[in-house]
């Protein structure tokens, strides 16, 4: 088994009126994530699945990867956000 870990793309800056979990990818983050996805595609990679935290920027990153045909639709996995308690899933 091979496991690939990818961090989400560049997100918009933190602000007092925007909850951290709802920070979206910045335009630059979207662009760079698409570039990375195309590079992975050129390497002829295909993932059996994409599991992502429910954070908006992570979901957007996973969706871009799936839209590049690297995998089927992402799985938004609730136990993955920062500071989630360790538990059996």
Order of alpha helices (4+ residues) and beta strands (2+ residues): alpha-beta-alpha-beta
